Amino acid sequence: MNAELTRLANGKYGMPIARELGHLPVTDQHGNQHPRNIWDIWTDKQLVEIGHARIIESTIPAGKRSTGFADTFTANKINRAHTLEDIPPPPPPTIISLEDFEERFTTAEWCAATDFIYEMDIATGKPKNRAVLQELSRSYARNNVNLLDSKTDAFMTKLVTGGIVTTQRKTEILTP
């Protein structure tokens, strides 16, 4: 990155930065246009004499991000020091594999849930918990579970109502 400097009262150039530039051709105070390769071949002193300077950025390490910066003008260069903070970890996923969902249950809970889900009404031969079975079937077909979906919440509420898990366990299982 490069910069156009401010023309000071004494006729020289310095801070603050008038504007930041890329690797562009520049026009000096006399209207002379200079090609873009001046950034590659001119010295820092020569650039400052026509009102421009290179910006030397401090390194931003992996795992950090800049929240701001401070510029200083030293040795005909602008040195930019960044204020850093840790990049926060990404939020936990809300859609997980069916296998990961099952692993949130204890073995006893999952076995009880399976028995509850597949329990049949002896008189009709139909599942007693058809809606719960249908939601589980949809999850098997997708091979994933959306922890924040209202159908997943309803599924877990049925397990609470059926005495399979507690309300606290439901919350633990559905927390991303």
CORDAQUI-V807816 format. One record per pair of residues at least 6 apart in sequence whose ideal C-beta (glycine too) atoms are under 8 Angstrom apart, sorted by the first residue. I is the first residue (numbers start at 1). J is the second residue. D is the distance in Angstrom with one decimal. If there is no record, write none. Layout:
# CORDAQUI-V807816
I | J | D
I | J | D
This chain:
# CORDAQUI-V807816
1 | 20 | 5.9
1 | 21 | 7.5
1 | 22 | 7.1
1 | 54 | 7.9
1 | 55 | 4.3
1 | 57 | 6.8
2 | 20 | 7.3
2 | 21 | 4.7
2 | 22 | 7.0
2 | 23 | 6.8
2 | 24 | 7.6
2 | 39 | 5.9
2 | 52 | 6.3
2 | 53 | 7.0
2 | 54 | 5.6
2 | 55 | 6.2
3 | 17 | 4.5
3 | 18 | 7.4
3 | 19 | 7.0
3 | 20 | 5.3
3 | 21 | 6.3
3 | 52 | 6.7
3 | 53 | 5.5
3 | 54 | 7.8
3 | 55 | 5.4
3 | 78 | 5.7
4 | 17 | 7.1
4 | 18 | 4.4
4 | 19 | 5.0
4 | 20 | 7.9
4 | 21 | 6.2
4 | 26 | 7.3
4 | 51 | 6.1
4 | 52 | 5.7
5 | 13 | 3.9
5 | 14 | 5.9
5 | 15 | 7.1
5 | 17 | 6.7
5 | 18 | 6.3
5 | 48 | 6.9
5 | 51 | 5.1
5 | 52 | 6.4
5 | 53 | 5.7
5 | 73 | 7.9
6 | 13 | 6.8
6 | 14 | 6.4
6 | 15 | 6.7
6 | 16 | 5.6
6 | 17 | 7.3
6 | 18 | 5.1
7 | 13 | 5.9
7 | 29 | 6.9
7 | 51 | 6.4
8 | 14 | 5.2
13 | 48 | 5.8
13 | 49 | 7.7
13 | 51 | 4.4
13 | 52 | 7.9
13 | 53 | 7.8
14 | 73 | 5.8
15 | 71 | 6.7
15 | 72 | 7.9
15 | 73 | 4.7
15 | 78 | 7.5
16 | 71 | 7.7
17 | 55 | 8.0
17 | 71 | 6.5
17 | 78 | 6.7
18 | 51 | 8.0
20 | 55 | 7.0
21 | 52 | 7.5
23 | 36 | 5.8
23 | 39 | 5.5
24 | 36 | 5.8
25 | 33 | 6.1
25 | 34 | 6.1
25 | 35 | 5.3
25 | 36 | 4.7
25 | 38 | 7.8
26 | 33 | 7.6
26 | 34 | 5.2
26 | 38 | 6.8
26 | 50 | 7.0
26 | 52 | 5.5
27 | 33 | 5.1
27 | 34 | 7.3
28 | 34 | 6.7
28 | 50 | 3.9
28 | 51 | 6.4
29 | 50 | 7.0
29 | 51 | 6.0
32 | 50 | 7.9
34 | 50 | 7.1
38 | 46 | 7.9
38 | 47 | 7.0
39 | 47 | 7.6
39 | 54 | 7.1
43 | 76 | 7.8
44 | 53 | 6.9
44 | 54 | 6.3
44 | 75 | 6.9
44 | 76 | 3.7
44 | 77 | 5.5
45 | 76 | 5.1
47 | 53 | 5.7
47 | 54 | 6.8
47 | 76 | 7.2
48 | 76 | 4.7
53 | 73 | 7.2
53 | 76 | 6.4
53 | 77 | 6.0
53 | 78 | 5.1
54 | 77 | 5.4
54 | 78 | 7.0
55 | 71 | 7.5
55 | 77 | 7.7
55 | 78 | 4.6
55 | 80 | 5.5
56 | 77 | 5.3
56 | 78 | 6.8
56 | 79 | 5.2
56 | 80 | 6.7
57 | 80 | 4.8
57 | 82 | 7.3
58 | 79 | 7.6
58 | 80 | 6.3
58 | 81 | 4.9
58 | 82 | 5.2
60 | 66 | 5.7
60 | 82 | 5.8
60 | 84 | 6.6
61 | 84 | 7.5
63 | 86 | 6.4
63 | 87 | 5.7
64 | 84 | 4.4
64 | 85 | 6.7
64 | 86 | 6.3
64 | 87 | 6.4
65 | 84 | 7.0
65 | 85 | 6.2
65 | 86 | 8.0
65 | 87 | 5.1
66 | 82 | 4.1
66 | 83 | 6.7
66 | 84 | 6.3
67 | 82 | 7.9
67 | 83 | 5.0
67 | 84 | 7.0
67 | 85 | 5.2
68 | 82 | 7.3
68 | 83 | 4.6
69 | 80 | 5.1
69 | 81 | 6.3
69 | 82 | 4.8
69 | 83 | 6.6
70 | 80 | 7.5
70 | 81 | 5.4
70 | 83 | 7.6
71 | 78 | 5.2
71 | 79 | 7.0
71 | 80 | 5.3
72 | 78 | 7.3
72 | 79 | 5.0
72 | 81 | 7.5
73 | 79 | 7.8
91 | 176 | 7.0
92 | 176 | 4.2
93 | 176 | 6.4
94 | 146 | 6.2
94 | 147 | 5.0
94 | 148 | 4.9
94 | 176 | 4.8
95 | 144 | 5.3
95 | 145 | 7.1
95 | 146 | 4.9
95 | 147 | 7.3
96 | 144 | 6.5
96 | 145 | 5.8
96 | 147 | 6.6
97 | 143 | 6.2
97 | 144 | 5.7
97 | 145 | 7.7
98 | 139 | 5.3
98 | 140 | 6.3
98 | 142 | 7.8
98 | 143 | 5.3
98 | 144 | 6.3
98 | 145 | 6.0
100 | 145 | 7.9
101 | 139 | 7.2
101 | 145 | 4.2
101 | 147 | 7.9
101 | 173 | 7.9
102 | 110 | 5.9
104 | 172 | 7.6
104 | 173 | 4.6
105 | 113 | 6.7
105 | 165 | 7.6
105 | 173 | 6.6
109 | 164 | 6.4
109 | 165 | 5.7
109 | 169 | 7.1
112 | 164 | 4.9
113 | 159 | 5.6
113 | 164 | 4.9
113 | 165 | 7.5
116 | 129 | 6.3
116 | 132 | 7.4
116 | 159 | 6.9
116 | 162 | 4.8
116 | 164 | 5.4
117 | 127 | 7.8
117 | 129 | 5.7
117 | 132 | 5.2
117 | 133 | 5.3
117 | 136 | 5.8
118 | 127 | 6.8
118 | 133 | 6.9
119 | 127 | 7.0
119 | 128 | 4.8
119 | 129 | 6.4
120 | 126 | 6.9
120 | 127 | 5.9
120 | 128 | 6.6
121 | 127 | 7.4
121 | 128 | 5.1
127 | 133 | 5.0
129 | 158 | 6.4
129 | 162 | 7.3
131 | 154 | 7.3
131 | 158 | 7.0
132 | 155 | 5.8
132 | 158 | 4.7
132 | 159 | 7.5
135 | 151 | 5.4
135 | 152 | 7.4
135 | 154 | 7.1
135 | 155 | 4.4
136 | 155 | 7.1
138 | 151 | 7.5
139 | 145 | 5.2
145 | 152 | 5.8
146 | 152 | 5.8
147 | 174 | 5.1
147 | 175 | 7.4
147 | 176 | 5.4
148 | 174 | 7.8
148 | 176 | 7.4
152 | 174 | 6.8
153 | 174 | 6.8
156 | 165 | 7.2
156 | 170 | 4.5
156 | 173 | 6.5
156 | 174 | 6.0
157 | 170 | 7.2
159 | 165 | 5.0
159 | 170 | 7.0
160 | 166 | 6.8
160 | 167 | 5.6
160 | 170 | 5.3
165 | 173 | 7.0
